[in-house]
Amino acid sequence: MKYRHAGRWSGRIIGAGFAFAATIASAHHSFAAFFDHEKSVSIQGKIMQFHFANPHGIIAIEVTKPDGTKEIWKGETNSPSAMMRRGWTKQSVKVGDTVTIDGWPARDGAPYVRIRELRGADGKPVGKPTDLASEYKQ
């Protein structure tokens, strides 16, 4: 009788495992599902956040729109290991840096971009640019 509730607990553990797996799977997504490879966007602003972490690095920048209002854009990079092969490090950019991001915009019109190239205030690229072919391998 002491194992009477074992079935309930194993079901909960399996359910939690599936929920965790779904969360991880949703964090890594297809390039083509989220970004429009037929369009390009270029934005300039000040870095507010830089996360050099799996599954993708994220850079949040504050952009000044033509009407003077501010908008936060997020730029997504490849994984840190792929970025390191392209010459990036955790210190490549920092909060407060002014940068220009060229990339592929979000399909839904959100202020979100897959970074093709990032240039510092001096106009020099940070690391090597990403090409479209490598994005489809993700």
C-alpha positions, 0 to 999 in steps of 0.5 A: 500500500505504500506505493499507492500514489507512485503512479500519480508522481511518475505522471507528474514527473513525466509531465514536467519533463515534457513541459521543460522540453517544450520550453527549450524547443521553443527557445530555438526556432527556425530562421525562416519562420521568424525572419523575412530573408527577402527584406533588410533593415538597418537600425542605429542606437545605443546598446541597452543589454547584451546577452551572450548566451545560448541558444542565441545571443540578444542585443537590445538597443534604443533607437530614436525614431524619425518623430523623436520617440524612442523604441527598443529593438532586439537583435538576435545573433547565432549561438555564442560558439558560432559567434566566437568562430566569427570573432565575437567575445563577451566583450565585443560590445557593451552597454552604452555603445552606439552601434548600427545593426544590419539584418533581416526583420521579423516577419510580424513587424515587431522591432526584432531583427536577426543580425547580419552585421553589427558595426561600432560607432567607428563604422568597423564591423564587429566580427565577421558578418553572417550570410543567409546560407548559414542562417538556414542551417540553424 
